Amino acid sequence: MKKLALLILVMGCAAGAFAQNATNEKTLFERVTQIEKKMDWFNFYLNMQGSFDASFNYDQSGLSEAAFKMRQFRIEAKGNITPWLSYRWRQRLNRGNNGGNNIDNMPTSIDIAGIGVKLNDQFSFFAGKQCAAYGGIEFDLNPIEIYEYSDMIENMSNFMTGLNIAYQICDNHQLQFQILDSRNGSQEETYGPGFEKSRAPLLYTLNWNGNLFDGIYKTRWSASVMSETKDKQMYYYALGNDFTFSKKVNMFVDFMYSDEQIDRKGIITGIVGTEDGHNALDAEYLSVVTKVNYRFQPKWNAFVKGMYETASVSKTRGDIEKGNYRTSYGYLAGIEYYPLEDSNLHFFCTFVGRSYKFTDRAAQKGYNTQRLEVGFIYQLPMF
């Protein structure tokens, strides 16, 4: 039994990772060895979301695909080495691992890898690869909890290398200032050829996390400016608002807006089809996302979610006309079952619908997709 416990520990040290939404659930190590874990320097998790999906496209031939999928599979480790020093590492296993050509020399499969230092009760910082401190409630959730992201988040670069400085104003308010690389890959991979390189391709973000009215209303707001190429910037704003009405009912509303002098997300570029292969210029994106949860029984939760998004061009350039090109809608509904206390394991049945409408200037036909999922979500504490 001791050999088995040692093997689990070695496996954890070799693969390691950290959890955003840790629970009080006993780890697999504790269950196998019957030994209570009393240190906090190493915590190891498997983050999983797997399901059977039936996808439909009613504008074509109905059922387009039925298959089992593991949409999310991440290993994660965190720990507190001392009261002032911590670390965190999270890596996605179902994504490519080649990072040799990336600006930070890190593979895109690694979400987070760095150390945290707590200077005092107010100031702390995290250095290394990390999640951008963009605002939005959904953006801050563990990815395994998301059945369908908005187009805005799905097409963003979310994990980059740099420094985050946090200032805890008081128990209920925190400010974060972050400086990151503005991209992972090379400039040509990100924007295409023909643009002059920025000398400091960096992203700057100011983030406010608030807790108001005894926890009824929480905020996660941010403003960001990104150096895309020389003299070309992206400005991104996000207002995340979370409301807890009772122990059974809560909701969030996220507002996101992106003004991109070079189309970073690529949606407008895909619509206008620039002949020289360059990304389109002066792209604008607006996104509103809301979700309501109703925990009608201790082990049962029902939810509905809606998304409204637009993709536009802010300036007329040649044949590319100013105005809105695409409006998209997302609608989700589902039910979740939590069989265990003190565990985030849950089984779900979810319907996901998307609708894409194009204006006349886009010269494209709209379409609709639907997907039915039955599966599980589990952040399994291994050690």
Buried (B, 14 or more C-beta within 10 A) or exposed (E): EEEEBEEBBEEBEEBBBBBBEBBEBEBBBBEEBEEEBEEEEBBBBBBBBBBEBBBBBEEEEEEBEEEEBEBBBBBBBBBBEEEEEBBBBBBBBEEEEEBEEBBBEBBBBBBBBBEBEBEEEEEBBBBBBBBBBBBBBBBBEBBBBBBBBBBBBEBBBBBBBBBBBBEBEEEBBBBBBBBBBBBBBEBEEBBBEEBEEBEEBBBBBBBBBBBEEEEEEBBBBBBBBBBBBEEBBBBBBBBBBBBBEEEEEBBBBBBBBBBBBBBBBBBBBBBBEBEEEBBBBBBBBBBBBBBBBBBEEEEEBBBBBBBBBBBBBEEEEEEBBEEBBBBBBBBBBBBBBBEEEEBBBBBBBBBBBBBBBBBEBBEBEBBBBBBBBEBBBBBBBBB
